[in-house]
Amino acid sequence: EAKPLSFTDVLICDMAELQELLRVHGEKVASLRQDQEKRLKELRDSAPGVAAALVEQCNRDTIEVFSNQQAIEMQFKEFQSLLPVFAKQAQGFVALFDNLNRSLKELGDLENWSELIEE
């Protein structure tokens, strides 16, 4: 037959369980703290590498932009130097067109004149 537990027995049993819970809790807290410190150390160790990679990428992009800008400026100067040549050619084409237009007009006038004479 089981003997009923006294208040002292229950208190001692509960104290033992509480101490065990407190010990387990302490171990978990210590383990979590170690994990947190480990992750923090890994983060601190990787930060310079990440920063260096970001700076390197920014430098690469800056160099590419600068190079593109120089190429654009060179093309602009080339086109700028060709503008007088194109303007001169355009003036020549306008003069040729005016001469052709005048010649066609004179030809039309001559044709009209010859028709008038034939009548």
Residue frames as a rotation matrix with the C-alpha (Angstrom) as fourth column:
GLU 1
0.580 0.814 0.000 0.00
0.814 -0.580 0.000 0.00
0.000 0.000 -1.000 0.00
ALA 2
-0.184 -0.658 0.730 1.32
0.609 -0.659 -0.441 3.43
0.771 0.363 0.522 -0.95
LYS 3
-0.164 0.025 -0.986 1.99
0.921 -0.354 -0.163 5.75
-0.353 -0.935 0.035 1.88
PRO 4
0.789 0.472 0.392 0.51
0.586 -0.769 -0.253 9.23
0.182 0.430 -0.884 1.38
LEU 5
-0.234 -0.909 0.346 3.10
0.742 -0.397 -0.540 11.95
0.628 0.130 0.767 0.86
SER 6
0.234 0.235 -0.943 3.49
0.849 -0.522 0.080 14.56
-0.474 -0.820 -0.322 3.50
PHE 7
0.986 0.159 -0.056 3.78
0.125 -0.911 -0.393 18.29
-0.114 0.380 -0.918 2.80
THR 8
0.354 -0.931 -0.085 7.51
-0.540 -0.278 0.795 18.11
-0.764 -0.236 -0.601 3.49
ASP 9
-0.189 -0.397 0.898 7.93
0.445 0.781 0.439 15.25
-0.875 0.483 0.029 1.03
VAL 10
0.603 0.496 0.625 6.04
0.785 -0.226 -0.578 17.21
-0.145 0.839 -0.525 -1.66
LEU 11
0.925 -0.277 -0.260 8.11
-0.258 -0.961 0.103 20.34
-0.279 -0.028 -0.960 -0.92
ILE 12
0.007 -0.968 0.251 11.39
-0.308 0.236 0.922 18.40
-0.951 -0.084 -0.296 -1.14
CYS 13
-0.056 0.055 0.997 10.26
0.776 0.630 0.009 16.71
-0.628 0.774 -0.078 -4.37
ASP 14
0.852 0.435 0.293 9.19
0.522 -0.656 -0.545 20.04
-0.045 0.617 -0.786 -5.87
MET 15
0.667 -0.679 -0.307 12.48
-0.463 -0.700 0.544 21.67
-0.584 -0.221 -0.781 -4.83
ALA 16
-0.220 -0.756 0.617 14.43
0.127 0.604 0.786 18.88
-0.967 0.252 -0.037 -6.52
GLU 17
0.217 0.391 0.895 12.40
0.932 0.189 -0.309 19.28
-0.290 0.901 -0.323 -9.70
LEU 18
0.981 0.149 -0.124 12.80
0.122 -0.972 -0.201 23.07
-0.150 0.182 -0.972 -9.60
GLN 19
0.282 -0.952 -0.118 16.55
-0.408 -0.231 0.883 22.71
-0.868 -0.201 -0.454 -9.18
GLU 20
-0.275 -0.328 0.904 16.67
0.586 0.688 0.428 20.32
-0.763 0.647 0.003 -12.14
LEU 21
0.613 0.572 0.545 14.57
0.786 -0.374 -0.492 22.72
-0.077 0.730 -0.679 -14.25
LEU 22
0.876 -0.338 -0.343 16.85
-0.249 -0.927 0.280 25.59
-0.413 -0.160 -0.897 -13.22
ARG 23
-0.092 -0.950 0.299 19.94
-0.100 0.308 0.946 23.56
-0.991 0.057 -0.123 -14.15
VAL 24
-0.084 0.144 0.986 18.47
0.887 0.462 0.008 22.60
-0.454 0.875 -0.167 -17.56
HIS 25
0.886 0.450 0.112 17.44
0.457 -0.808 -0.372 26.20
-0.077 0.381 -0.921 -18.17
GLY 26
0.561 -0.754 -0.340 20.94
-0.365 -0.595 0.716 27.40
-0.743 -0.278 -0.609 -17.30
GLU 27
-0.314 -0.672 0.670 22.47
0.338 0.581 0.741 24.93
-0.887 0.459 0.045 -19.74
LYS 28
0.277 0.505 0.818 20.12
0.948 -0.002 -0.319 26.05
-0.159 0.863 -0.479 -22.52
VAL 29
0.967 0.059 -0.247 20.87
0.054 -0.998 -0.027 29.72
-0.248 0.012 -0.969 -21.84
ALA 30
0.158 -0.985 -0.066 24.62
-0.292 -0.110 0.950 29.00
-0.943 -0.130 -0.305 -21.87
SER 31
-0.285 -0.214 0.934 24.29
0.696 0.624 0.355 27.03
-0.659 0.751 -0.029 -25.13
LEU 32
0.638 0.597 0.486 22.24
0.770 -0.476 -0.425 29.80
-0.023 0.645 -0.764 -26.76
ARG 33
0.816 -0.401 -0.416 24.72
-0.220 -0.882 0.417 32.40
-0.534 -0.249 -0.808 -25.58
GLN 34
-0.191 -0.927 0.324 27.61
0.043 0.322 0.946 30.40
-0.981 0.194 -0.022 -27.10
ASP 35
-0.029 0.276 0.961 25.72
0.950 0.308 -0.060 30.07
-0.312 0.911 -0.271 -30.39
GLN 36
0.908 0.418 0.019 25.01
0.410 -0.879 -0.243 33.78
-0.085 0.228 -0.970 -30.39
GLU 37
0.480 -0.812 -0.332 28.65
-0.343 -0.522 0.781 34.65
-0.808 -0.261 -0.529 -29.69
LYS 38
-0.316 -0.573 0.756 29.78
0.456 0.607 0.650 32.24
-0.832 0.551 0.069 -32.41
ARG 39
0.311 0.533 0.787 27.42
0.948 -0.120 -0.293 33.83
-0.062 0.838 -0.543 -34.97
LEU 40
0.952 0.003 -0.306 28.47
0.041 -0.992 0.117 37.32
-0.303 -0.124 -0.945 -33.90
LYS 41
0.050 -0.999 -0.017 32.13
-0.166 -0.025 0.986 36.38
-0.985 -0.047 -0.167 -34.36
GLU 42
-0.266 -0.087 0.960 31.37
0.815 0.511 0.272 34.92
-0.514 0.855 -0.065 -37.81
LEU 43
0.734 0.598 0.321 29.54
0.679 -0.642 -0.355 38.12
-0.006 0.479 -0.878 -38.72
ARG 44
0.751 -0.519 -0.408 32.42
-0.271 -0.806 0.526 40.28
-0.602 -0.284 -0.747 -37.53
ASP 45
-0.212 -0.880 0.425 34.92
0.126 0.407 0.905 38.09
-0.969 0.245 0.025 -39.38
SER 46
-0.158 0.209 0.965 32.96
0.944 0.318 0.086 38.27
-0.289 0.925 -0.247 -42.64
ALA 47
0.709 0.528 -0.467 32.19
0.423 -0.849 -0.317 42.02
-0.564 0.027 -0.825 -42.52
PRO 48
0.007 -0.741 -0.672 35.55
-0.371 -0.626 0.686 43.19
-0.929 0.244 -0.279 -43.90
GLY 49
-0.774 -0.282 0.567 35.32
0.332 0.582 0.742 40.72
-0.539 0.763 -0.356 -46.78
VAL 50
0.149 0.913 0.380 31.81
0.952 -0.029 -0.304 41.87
-0.267 0.407 -0.874 -47.65
ALA 51
0.647 0.045 -0.762 32.87
0.077 -0.997 0.007 45.52
-0.759 -0.064 -0.648 -47.45
ALA 52
-0.418 -0.881 -0.223 35.89
-0.255 -0.122 0.959 44.85
-0.872 0.457 -0.173 -49.67
ALA 53
-0.590 0.269 0.762 33.70
0.728 0.586 0.356 43.04
-0.351 0.764 -0.541 -52.23
LEU 54
0.541 0.837 -0.082 31.24
0.744 -0.522 -0.418 45.95
-0.393 0.166 -0.905 -52.29
VAL 55
0.376 -0.491 -0.786 34.03
-0.259 -0.870 0.420 48.49
-0.890 0.045 -0.454 -52.76
GLU 56
-0.679 -0.666 0.310 35.59
0.061 0.370 0.927 46.36
-0.732 0.648 -0.210 -55.51
GLN 57
-0.191 0.697 0.691 32.26
0.950 0.310 -0.050 46.12
-0.249 0.647 -0.721 -57.35
CYS 58
0.739 0.441 -0.509 31.69
0.369 -0.897 -0.242 49.88
-0.564 -0.009 -0.826 -57.01
ASN 59
-0.056 -0.854 -0.517 35.19
-0.330 -0.473 0.817 50.54
-0.942 0.217 -0.255 -58.34
ARG 60
-0.695 -0.154 0.703 34.59
0.500 0.599 0.625 48.20
-0.518 0.785 -0.339 -61.28
ASP 61
0.283 0.897 0.339 31.31
0.932 -0.173 -0.318 49.95
-0.227 0.406 -0.885 -62.10
THR 62
0.637 -0.103 -0.764 32.95
0.020 -0.988 0.151 53.38
-0.771 -0.112 -0.627 -61.77
ILE 63
-0.486 -0.871 -0.069 35.77
-0.140 -0.001 0.990 52.39
-0.863 0.491 -0.121 -64.11
GLU 64
-0.482 0.382 0.789 33.25
0.824 0.503 0.260 51.06
-0.297 0.775 -0.557 -66.64
VAL 65
0.643 0.749 -0.162 31.20
0.672 -0.652 -0.351 54.27
-0.368 0.117 -0.922 -66.49
PHE 66
0.307 -0.621 -0.721 34.35
-0.235 -0.784 0.575 56.39
-0.922 -0.007 -0.386 -66.89
SER 67
-0.698 -0.585 0.413 35.49
0.190 0.404 0.895 54.30
-0.690 0.703 -0.171 -69.84
ASN 68
-0.069 0.776 0.627 32.08
0.980 0.170 -0.103 54.59
-0.187 0.607 -0.772 -71.50
GLN 69
0.720 0.315 -0.618 32.09
0.310 -0.943 -0.119 58.34
-0.621 -0.106 -0.777 -70.91
GLN 70
-0.197 -0.877 -0.438 35.49
-0.266 -0.382 0.885 58.67
-0.944 0.290 -0.158 -72.60
ALA 71
-0.696 -0.017 0.718 34.31
0.588 0.560 0.583 56.61
-0.413 0.828 -0.380 -75.58
ILE 72
0.384 0.909 0.163 31.20
0.889 -0.317 -0.331 58.79
-0.249 0.272 -0.930 -75.92
GLU 73
0.546 -0.242 -0.802 33.29
-0.046 -0.965 0.260 61.95
-0.837 -0.105 -0.538 -75.77
MET 74
-0.594 -0.802 0.059 35.63
-0.035 0.100 0.994 60.63
-0.804 0.588 -0.088 -78.48
GLN 75
-0.407 0.535 0.741 32.68
0.896 0.390 0.211 59.76
-0.177 0.750 -0.638 -80.73
PHE 76
0.642 0.658 -0.395 31.16
0.598 -0.751 -0.280 63.19
-0.481 -0.056 -0.875 -80.09
LYS 77
0.096 -0.694 -0.713 34.43
-0.260 -0.709 0.656 64.91
-0.961 0.123 -0.248 -81.10
GLU 78
-0.769 -0.359 0.528 34.61
0.340 0.469 0.815 62.74
-0.541 0.807 -0.238 -84.23
PHE 79
0.047 0.877 0.478 31.06
0.993 0.011 -0.118 63.64
-0.108 0.480 -0.870 -85.21
GLN 80
0.639 0.149 -0.754 31.73
0.269 -0.962 0.038 67.27
-0.720 -0.227 -0.655 -84.41
SER 81
-0.371 -0.856 -0.361 34.76
-0.189 -0.311 0.932 67.26
-0.909 0.413 -0.047 -86.73
LEU 82
-0.744 0.122 0.657 32.64
0.614 0.512 0.601 65.71
-0.263 0.851 -0.455 -89.51
LEU 83
0.197 0.923 -0.331 29.86
0.649 -0.376 -0.661 68.30
-0.734 -0.084 -0.674 -89.30
PRO 84
0.018 -0.188 -0.982 31.58
-0.474 -0.866 0.157 70.88
-0.880 0.462 -0.105 -91.56
VAL 85
-0.934 -0.358 -0.001 32.16
-0.189 0.492 0.850 68.16
-0.304 0.794 -0.527 -94.17
PHE 86
-0.476 0.834 0.278 28.49
0.834 0.529 -0.159 67.16
-0.279 0.157 -0.947 -94.07
ALA 87
0.271 0.568 -0.777 27.40
0.271 -0.819 -0.505 70.80
-0.924 -0.074 -0.376 -94.20
LYS 88
-0.423 -0.516 -0.745 29.60
-0.585 -0.473 0.659 71.42
-0.692 0.714 -0.102 -97.27
GLN 89
-0.963 0.106 0.248 28.20
0.239 0.762 0.602 68.29
-0.125 0.639 -0.759 -98.96
ALA 90
-0.105 0.990 -0.097 24.65
0.818 0.030 -0.575 69.37
-0.566 -0.140 -0.813 -98.15
GLN 91
0.149 0.100 -0.984 25.32
-0.228 -0.965 -0.133 72.80
-0.962 0.244 -0.121 -99.68
GLY 92
-0.809 -0.496 -0.315 26.72
-0.437 0.150 0.887 71.09
-0.392 0.855 -0.338 -102.77
PHE 93
-0.722 0.613 0.321 23.58
0.670 0.736 0.101 68.92
-0.174 0.288 -0.942 -103.06
VAL 94
0.200 0.798 -0.568 21.36
0.493 -0.583 -0.645 72.00
-0.847 -0.151 -0.510 -102.67
ALA 95
-0.196 -0.348 -0.917 23.32
-0.564 -0.725 0.396 73.78
-0.802 0.595 -0.054 -105.43
LEU 96
-0.983 -0.168 0.072 23.04
-0.051 0.631 0.774 70.73
-0.176 0.757 -0.629 -107.71
PHE 97
-0.353 0.929 0.109 19.32
0.848 0.367 -0.382 70.49
-0.395 -0.043 -0.918 -107.05
ASP 98
0.218 0.400 -0.890 18.86
0.050 -0.915 -0.400 74.21
-0.975 0.043 -0.219 -107.76
ASN 99
-0.592 -0.509 -0.625 20.80
-0.600 -0.239 0.763 73.84
-0.537 0.827 -0.164 -111.04
LEU 100
-0.916 0.303 0.263 18.73
0.390 0.825 0.408 70.80
-0.093 0.476 -0.874 -112.02
ASN 101
-0.043 0.956 -0.290 15.53
0.741 -0.164 -0.651 72.59
-0.670 -0.243 -0.701 -111.12
ARG 102
0.045 -0.017 -0.999 16.54
-0.350 -0.937 0.000 75.68
-0.936 0.350 -0.048 -113.11
SER 103
-0.870 -0.424 -0.250 17.57
-0.388 0.277 0.879 73.53
-0.303 0.863 -0.405 -116.10
LEU 104
-0.655 0.702 0.281 14.21
0.727 0.686 -0.019 71.69
-0.206 0.192 -0.960 -116.04
LYS 105
0.202 0.726 -0.657 12.40
0.415 -0.671 -0.614 75.01
-0.887 -0.149 -0.437 -115.83
GLU 106
-0.274 -0.382 -0.883 14.40
-0.606 -0.644 0.467 76.38
-0.746 0.663 -0.055 -118.78
LEU 107
-0.984 -0.062 0.165 13.73
0.068 0.729 0.681 73.19
-0.162 0.682 -0.713 -120.70
GLY 108
-0.216 0.976 0.033 10.01
0.853 0.205 -0.481 73.60
-0.476 -0.076 -0.876 -120.01
ASP 109
0.229 0.246 -0.942 10.20
-0.080 -0.959 -0.270 77.24
-0.970 0.138 -0.200 -121.11
LEU 110
-0.687 -0.560 -0.463 12.08
-0.532 -0.047 0.846 76.21
-0.495 0.827 -0.265 -124.27
GLU 111
-0.811 0.451 0.373 9.46
0.553 0.800 0.233 73.57
-0.193 0.395 -0.898 -125.02
ASN 112
0.186 0.906 -0.381 6.68
0.638 -0.407 -0.654 76.12
-0.747 -0.121 -0.653 -124.57
TRP 113
-0.030 -0.293 -0.956 8.56
-0.424 -0.862 0.278 78.57
-0.905 0.413 -0.098 -126.76
SER 114
-0.933 -0.356 -0.055 9.07
-0.210 0.414 0.886 75.98
-0.293 0.838 -0.461 -129.48
GLU 115
-0.442 0.847 0.295 5.36
0.839 0.507 -0.199 75.07
-0.318 0.159 -0.935 -129.38
LEU 116
0.311 0.550 -0.775 4.43
0.241 -0.834 -0.495 78.71
-0.919 -0.033 -0.392 -129.66
ILE 117
-0.411 -0.554 -0.724 6.72
-0.588 -0.446 0.675 79.14
-0.697 0.703 -0.142 -132.68
GLU 118
-0.946 0.052 0.319 5.30
0.236 0.783 0.576 76.06
-0.220 0.620 -0.753 -134.41
GLU 119
-0.089 0.996 -0.011 1.79
0.737 0.058 -0.674 77.40
-0.670 -0.068 -0.739 -134.14
